[in-house]
């Protein structure tokens, strides 16, 4: 009986690990801010290798300071006013989305060389977005001085960065 229990436990843990891997979200990019070291992360919601077309992007806080590695969901206000995404189009295993706080550039969530990525324009080139850095005013953390898009050119892999100032 003890061996059967051990076998069932091992099989359950193995199947659980496989299910987690099959449904694991894939990091698209993150937002880093001058205010603190915590990130807002954007992951492709993937199940069995396919993009979840109903809700393609999972956005959440990743703690890099007082509780490293801990994750929290965004508040309603953060999602609607600052860090959320709006799905504009859904296609065949790709989606076009827009960040709540910056409506001038859309992101295309798709597979590129077998990996889920967020494509956008950086310096006039089609790039895989990796990071958005936001420089905030020290005395007013709700006021943006500039933000910088950083990524990799999709065609040649060169690093790209573009700083956009708040007007």
Backbone torsions as a table, in degrees:
resi	resn	phi	psi	omega
1	UNK	NA	-40.1	-179.7
2	UNK	-61.7	-38.9	-179.8
3	UNK	-68.3	-37.5	178.7
4	UNK	-65.0	-43.4	178.1
5	UNK	-60.8	-44.7	179.4
6	UNK	-62.3	-42.2	179.3
7	UNK	-63.7	-43.1	178.5
8	UNK	-63.8	-42.4	179.0
9	UNK	-61.9	-46.2	179.9
10	UNK	-63.4	-44.4	179.4
11	UNK	-63.2	-41.5	178.8
12	UNK	-62.9	-45.5	179.0
13	UNK	-63.4	-40.1	179.5
14	UNK	-65.1	-46.3	179.2
15	UNK	-64.8	-36.8	177.3
16	UNK	-63.1	-42.3	178.7
17	UNK	-64.6	-40.6	177.8
18	UNK	-64.2	-42.4	180.0
19	UNK	-64.2	-40.8	178.9
20	UNK	-62.6	-43.8	-179.9
21	UNK	-65.5	-40.6	-178.6
22	UNK	-67.0	-26.7	-176.5
23	UNK	-111.1	12.1	-176.6
24	UNK	-68.8	134.3	174.4
25	UNK	-73.4	153.8	179.9
26	UNK	-116.0	128.6	-179.3
27	UNK	-62.6	127.6	174.7
28	UNK	-92.8	-56.1	179.8
29	UNK	-165.1	176.9	176.2
30	UNK	-141.1	160.9	173.2
31	UNK	-107.9	126.2	173.5
32	UNK	-109.7	143.3	-177.1
33	UNK	-125.5	152.7	178.9
34	UNK	-69.9	-17.7	-176.2
35	UNK	-65.1	-43.5	179.8
36	UNK	-160.3	171.5	-175.3
37	UNK	-80.6	-0.8	-178.8
38	UNK	-72.6	151.2	-178.2
39	UNK	-113.1	154.3	164.1
40	UNK	-103.9	118.6	-175.2
41	UNK	-102.6	145.5	179.4
42	UNK	-124.2	113.3	-179.1
43	UNK	-115.7	145.3	171.6
44	UNK	-74.6	128.8	176.0
45	UNK	-81.7	113.1	-173.7
46	UNK	-123.8	136.2	175.2
47	UNK	-134.3	122.3	-177.8
48	UNK	53.1	39.6	176.8
49	UNK	80.8	-1.3	-177.6
50	UNK	-113.0	144.0	179.3
51	UNK	-69.5	133.5	176.0
52	UNK	-73.6	104.0	-172.9
53	UNK	-72.7	-20.7	177.6
54	UNK	-74.2	-35.1	-177.6
55	UNK	-147.9	77.6	-168.7
56	UNK	-73.1	-18.3	-176.1
57	UNK	-128.1	127.1	175.9
58	UNK	-100.5	124.5	-178.7
59	UNK	-116.6	131.2	-176.9
60	UNK	-157.8	165.5	176.1
61	UNK	-85.6	138.3	172.1
62	UNK	-119.3	117.7	-175.8
63	UNK	-80.8	125.1	176.0
64	UNK	-115.4	7.7	-174.7
65	UNK	-117.1	-94.8	-171.8
66	UNK	-72.9	-24.6	179.8
67	UNK	-137.7	67.5	-172.0
68	UNK	-52.4	134.5	178.4
69	UNK	88.8	-15.3	-179.4
70	UNK	-71.8	141.7	-179.5
71	UNK	-120.9	144.2	177.2
72	UNK	-135.3	147.2	175.0
73	UNK	-72.9	156.2	175.0
74	UNK	-70.7	151.4	172.9
75	UNK	-75.9	166.4	177.9
76	UNK	-56.7	-46.2	-179.5
77	UNK	-62.0	-45.4	179.7
78	UNK	-61.9	-39.6	-179.6
79	UNK	-68.7	-43.5	-174.7
80	UNK	-82.2	-29.2	-173.4
81	UNK	-107.7	-20.6	-171.6
82	UNK	-133.6	-62.4	-165.8
83	UNK	-107.8	-0.2	-177.5
84	UNK	-73.1	174.9	175.7
85	UNK	-128.2	149.6	174.9
86	UNK	-117.0	128.5	178.0
87	UNK	-81.5	122.2	-179.1
88	UNK	-94.9	-41.8	-179.1
89	UNK	-143.2	147.3	173.5
90	UNK	-122.0	132.2	-180.0
91	UNK	-126.7	-156.7	179.2
92	UNK	-78.0	94.0	-179.2
93	UNK	58.8	36.5	169.8
94	UNK	-153.6	157.5	-179.5
95	UNK	-141.2	146.9	173.4
96	UNK	-105.8	126.1	-177.3
97	UNK	-129.3	163.6	177.4
98	UNK	-133.3	137.7	175.8
99	UNK	-73.2	140.1	-178.6
100	UNK	-57.1	-42.9	-173.0
101	UNK	-81.7	-14.4	-177.7
102	UNK	-141.5	103.0	-172.4
103	UNK	-92.5	1.9	-174.7
104	UNK	-83.5	-17.1	179.8
105	UNK	-134.1	132.1	177.1
106	UNK	-94.5	158.0	177.0
107	UNK	-116.2	139.9	175.7
108	UNK	-106.6	117.9	177.9
109	UNK	-92.7	116.4	-176.0
110	UNK	-158.3	175.3	175.3
111	UNK	-91.2	136.4	176.5
112	UNK	-134.7	115.8	-178.2
113	UNK	53.9	42.4	175.1
114	UNK	81.1	3.7	-178.3
115	UNK	-125.4	142.3	176.7
116	UNK	-72.5	130.8	-177.6
117	UNK	-138.6	165.5	170.7
118	UNK	-112.0	112.7	179.0
119	UNK	-92.8	138.9	175.5
120	UNK	-153.3	174.7	178.4
121	UNK	-93.4	125.2	174.4
122	UNK	-129.9	123.8	-177.4
123	UNK	55.7	34.8	178.9
124	UNK	76.2	6.1	-178.7
125	UNK	-115.5	149.2	176.3
126	UNK	-74.7	119.6	-173.7
127	UNK	-132.4	156.7	171.0
128	UNK	-88.1	112.8	-178.5
129	UNK	-70.8	131.7	178.7
130	UNK	-114.9	-38.2	-176.4
131	UNK	-152.3	146.2	167.1
132	UNK	-119.7	120.5	176.8
133	UNK	-102.2	131.0	-178.7
134	UNK	-115.2	118.4	175.4
135	UNK	-93.0	117.0	-178.7
136	UNK	-101.4	155.3	175.2
137	UNK	-69.8	130.2	-176.8
138	UNK	-57.7	-37.5	-177.4
139	UNK	-89.9	-7.2	178.7
140	UNK	-142.4	88.1	-175.4
141	UNK	-66.6	-3.6	175.5
142	UNK	-94.9	-3.9	-177.4
143	UNK	-106.6	123.3	-177.8
144	UNK	-90.4	129.7	173.5
145	UNK	-82.6	-52.3	176.4
146	UNK	-158.6	166.9	168.1
147	UNK	-134.7	153.0	-178.2
148	UNK	-123.3	125.9	174.6
149	UNK	-89.7	129.6	177.5
150	UNK	-127.5	137.8	-180.0
151	UNK	-167.5	-164.1	-177.3
152	UNK	-127.3	129.6	178.2
153	UNK	-59.3	129.8	-175.2
154	UNK	-66.4	-29.7	-175.2
155	UNK	-86.1	-34.0	-175.8
156	UNK	-127.8	-2.0	176.5
157	UNK	77.6	7.5	179.7
158	UNK	-72.3	146.2	178.7
159	UNK	-72.7	139.4	-179.4
160	UNK	-132.6	144.2	175.3
161	UNK	-147.9	140.0	178.8
162	UNK	-138.9	125.3	179.3
163	UNK	-96.3	130.4	-179.6
164	UNK	-122.0	118.7	-177.5
165	UNK	-87.7	143.6	176.5
166	UNK	-76.3	128.4	-177.9
167	UNK	-103.0	NA	NA
